[in-house]
Amino acid sequence: MNIAIVGVSGAVGQEFLKILTERNLPIDELVLFGSARSARKVYAFKGKKLTVKELKHNDDFKNIDIALTSAGGSTSIEFAETITKHGAIMIDNSSAFRMDSDVPLVVPEVNAADALKHPKNIIANPNCTTIQMVVALKALDNISHLKRVHVSSYQSASGAGAMGMAELEQQVKDYVENKDISIEKFAHQLLFNVIPHVDAFTENGYTKEEMKMYNETKKIMHSDVEVSATCVRVPVMRAHSEAIWAETETPVSPEAFTQACENFNGITVMDKPMENLYPMPLDLAGKDDVYVGRIRKDIANPNGITFWCVSDQIRKGAALNAVQIAEYLIEKKFN
């Protein structure tokens, strides 16, 4: 099994390396690709030193079985044919192909089998906020069909990649040193602030990030569920949080939903509010699961459940989800 990482020098690319080191994939060869700026960098992998190749339109992917790509949408579009033309399956972390009807959009805990039908040899990794939400929603939908979801996200700097995290860190240093606080990556100062603005605004008043949650949830869950989102950037370094109000066709008790979450692969329940136990990003950065807490009946809706969930945006929200797709393909397709 030969695997490639495209965009290895970025935050998600580096997480790919960590996760592939941690997990037991049958890798014969790992090949690293990056931009001209990243080419010739050297990274360690399981006792070996691997040199980054420059991503070019050539035959470098001829012997690659699976390519994990996280180099931005424009790069994914430009190099998709180069990556897949010899049969490699491209698991893409960008938004470039998510709504393409010939490209499956996969969260393994929810719709793993979709990954087996990929006519373009491309499988899309969903948006980070969508991934953690649909894992929790699937546990609820298994009890009673979802009709509507309202969600407010509290998204960490890591959602804007390595540059986003670096900017928040620099703003902390600027503040401590009594310097003017620099703002480049975000629309406003993130330190000591919350910004109700993630991605560009669209004509309907929602941002692209919010519309991703609307459209992607339907595709992943094969559902008519309606989703209304407000996405907010918060001064947290890593791991996204979401407050979710979900309406089902028939009433679901908090106890039934809690049990469903406890029995669901990929969810950890942290729900003892009287003991101040609930998911928080400070505690859960670097963890694999989606953590669910504050489970309660929605007092404004007899068919409603409301809850809070937290998950590491770089791991389950990006790199880990893609690796789990690869693991599923290896189990089902390559064996």
MOQUI-V737431 format. One record per residue. N is the residue number from 0. RES is the residue in one letter. PHI is phi in whole degrees, 0 to 359 (none if undefined). Layout:
BEGIN
n: [N	N]
res: [RES	RES]
phi: [PHI	PHI]
END
This chain:
BEGIN
n: [0	1	2	3	4	5	6	7	8	9	10	11	12	13	14	15	16	17	18	19	20	21	22	23	24	25	26	27	28	29	30	31	32	33	34	35	36	37	38	39	40	41	42	43	44	45	46	47	48	49	50	51	52	53	54	55	56	57	58	59	60	61	62	63	64	65	66	67	68	69	70	71	72	73	74	75	76	77	78	79	80	81	82	83	84	85	86	87	88	89	90	91	92	93	94	95	96	97	98	99	100	101	102	103	104	105	106	107	108	109	110	111	112	113	114	115	116	117	118	119	120	121	122	123	124	125	126	127	128	129	130	131	132	133	134	135	136	137	138	139	140	141	142	143	144	145	146	147	148	149	150	151	152	153	154	155	156	157	158	159	160	161	162	163	164	165	166	167	168	169	170	171	172	173	174	175	176	177	178	179	180	181	182	183	184	185	186	187	188	189	190	191	192	193	194	195	196	197	198	199	200	201	202	203	204	205	206	207	208	209	210	211	212	213	214	215	216	217	218	219	220	221	222	223	224	225	226	227	228	229	230	231	232	233	234	235	236	237	238	239	240	241	242	243	244	245	246	247	248	249	250	251	252	253	254	255	256	257	258	259	260	261	262	263	264	265	266	267	268	269	270	271	272	273	274	275	276	277	278	279	280	281	282	283	284	285	286	287	288	289	290	291	292	293	294	295	296	297	298	299	300	301	302	303	304	305	306	307	308	309	310	311	312	313	314	315	316	317	318	319	320	321	322	323	324	325	326	327	328	329	330	331	332	333	334]
res: [M	N	I	A	I	V	G	V	S	G	A	V	G	Q	E	F	L	K	I	L	T	E	R	N	L	P	I	D	E	L	V	L	F	G	S	A	R	S	A	R	K	V	Y	A	F	K	G	K	K	L	T	V	K	E	L	K	H	N	D	D	F	K	N	I	D	I	A	L	T	S	A	G	G	S	T	S	I	E	F	A	E	T	I	T	K	H	G	A	I	M	I	D	N	S	S	A	F	R	M	D	S	D	V	P	L	V	V	P	E	V	N	A	A	D	A	L	K	H	P	K	N	I	I	A	N	P	N	C	T	T	I	Q	M	V	V	A	L	K	A	L	D	N	I	S	H	L	K	R	V	H	V	S	S	Y	Q	S	A	S	G	A	G	A	M	G	M	A	E	L	E	Q	Q	V	K	D	Y	V	E	N	K	D	I	S	I	E	K	F	A	H	Q	L	L	F	N	V	I	P	H	V	D	A	F	T	E	N	G	Y	T	K	E	E	M	K	M	Y	N	E	T	K	K	I	M	H	S	D	V	E	V	S	A	T	C	V	R	V	P	V	M	R	A	H	S	E	A	I	W	A	E	T	E	T	P	V	S	P	E	A	F	T	Q	A	C	E	N	F	N	G	I	T	V	M	D	K	P	M	E	N	L	Y	P	M	P	L	D	L	A	G	K	D	D	V	Y	V	G	R	I	R	K	D	I	A	N	P	N	G	I	T	F	W	C	V	S	D	Q	I	R	K	G	A	A	L	N	A	V	Q	I	A	E	Y	L	I	E	K	K	F	N]
phi: [none	254	237	242	245	252	91	293	278	282	299	288	301	294	290	306	301	298	291	294	290	283	259	262	282	281	265	277	215	247	243	253	232	201	287	302	291	270	303	78	294	240	234	270	212	50	83	251	255	247	263	287	269	285	289	222	276	212	253	296	262	300	253	272	271	225	245	267	246	209	233	99	299	295	293	299	295	295	254	303	293	299	289	261	296	261	109	296	266	262	258	255	270	275	271	301	241	300	258	289	295	264	237	292	246	233	239	307	291	252	215	306	298	301	294	282	248	221	301	264	60	234	237	265	271	291	296	302	293	293	304	294	293	289	299	291	294	297	299	286	297	295	270	210	302	284	253	218	224	247	220	241	262	233	261	285	298	298	297	261	80	300	293	294	295	296	293	296	298	294	296	297	296	301	294	297	269	59	257	297	277	276	229	227	282	256	293	217	301	271	301	62	216	232	241	279	199	236	76	282	281	251	296	274	92	273	275	301	299	292	287	300	296	294	284	292	300	300	292	294	271	50	224	265	302	261	234	239	237	235	255	232	270	235	279	245	288	205	96	267	237	217	259	234	246	239	249	250	295	235	299	236	283	303	294	293	292	301	298	298	295	295	269	263	296	97	244	241	271	233	215	230	300	292	255	61	253	197	292	220	298	301	272	247	300	90	268	268	279	265	257	239	204	51	285	201	290	282	287	261	209	297	255	251	236	235	202	237	222	225	207	289	297	280	273	297	284	205	295	297	301	295	294	296	298	299	298	296	298	298	294	265	256	263	262]
END
